[in-house]
């Protein structure tokens, strides 16, 4: 009886340990229609080092977590500000292996009805890639 009670009291706490949301995958029939090129086209190609890709991923997950949703009644601009693609990304090396990652709001990445001029709607992160941690954030 005591064990059952103990288990029932601990179960709600398990909800706090949910895994992070994973990206949504298209249904198999839609995925089957995608044709991958043998080589990626040179035009428009952007190649990032693994270090930069990891730094951007760590900072983006903090800045705009996967699965984050705008609040109820959000304006069109607020809805755009919740989307990762509304921000351009710049990176630069820092001292001691730090990577600086800056997110800058780009109204051109929003739909016409969502656009407004917004100042200082980004952030700069100092990322320790080998330690997989964010050292500091400047908003």
SVG drawing of the C-alpha trace seen along z (x, -y; Angstrom):
<svg xmlns="http://www.w3.org/2000/svg" viewBox="-6 -50 48 52">
<polyline fill="none" stroke="black" stroke-width="0.4" points="0.0,0.0 2.8,-2.4 4.6,-1.6 1.5,-2.3 1.1,-5.6 4.7,-6.5 4.6,-5.6 1.4,-7.7 2.9,-10.7 6.1,-10.5 4.5,-10.0 3.4,-13.6 7.1,-14.6 8.0,-12.4 6.2,-14.9 9.0,-17.4 11.5,-15.1 10.1,-15.0 12.5,-14.9 13.0,-18.0 10.6,-18.2 11.9,-16.6 11.5,-18.1 8.4,-17.1 9.0,-14.7 6.9,-14.7 4.8,-11.6 6.6,-8.8 4.7,-9.4 5.7,-13.1 9.3,-12.2 9.5,-9.7 8.9,-12.6 12.1,-14.4 14.9,-14.0 18.3,-14.7 21.0,-16.0 24.2,-13.9 26.2,-17.0 24.9,-20.2 24.7,-23.1 27.6,-25.6 25.2,-28.5 23.8,-29.5 25.9,-26.9 26.8,-27.8 29.2,-25.6 29.7,-25.9 32.2,-24.2 30.8,-21.8 31.9,-24.2 29.8,-27.0 26.8,-24.7 26.9,-23.5 27.3,-27.1 24.3,-28.2 22.2,-25.2 22.9,-25.8 22.2,-29.5 19.1,-29.1 17.6,-26.5 17.9,-29.0 16.8,-32.0 13.8,-30.4 13.3,-26.9 11.9,-24.3 8.2,-24.0 7.8,-27.5 4.4,-29.1 3.2,-32.7 0.8,-33.6 -2.9,-33.6 -4.0,-36.7 -0.5,-37.5 -0.3,-40.2 0.9,-39.2 4.3,-40.7 4.5,-38.8 3.7,-35.6 6.6,-36.3 9.0,-37.0 8.4,-33.5 9.7,-31.9 13.3,-31.0 13.4,-32.0 12.6,-35.6 16.2,-36.1 19.4,-36.3 22.5,-34.7 26.0,-36.0 28.9,-34.3 32.5,-35.2 35.3,-33.6 36.1,-34.9 38.9,-34.4 39.7,-31.0 37.6,-29.1 34.3,-31.0 32.0,-31.5 29.8,-34.6 26.4,-34.0 24.2,-37.0 20.5,-36.8 19.2,-39.9 15.5,-40.4 14.9,-40.7 11.4,-42.0 11.9,-40.8 11.7,-37.2 8.1,-37.9 4.9,-37.9 3.8,-41.4 1.1,-41.7 3.5,-40.8 6.2,-43.4 7.0,-46.3 10.2,-48.0 11.5,-46.5 14.8,-47.7 16.9,-45.6 14.9,-42.4 17.8,-40.1 20.5,-38.8 24.2,-37.9 25.4,-34.7 28.9,-33.7 29.0,-29.9 31.5,-27.4 31.1,-24.7 33.3,-21.9 31.5,-22.4 28.1,-22.5 27.0,-25.6 26.1,-29.2 28.5,-31.4 26.6,-34.7 23.8,-36.4 23.6,-40.1 20.1,-41.3"/>
</svg>
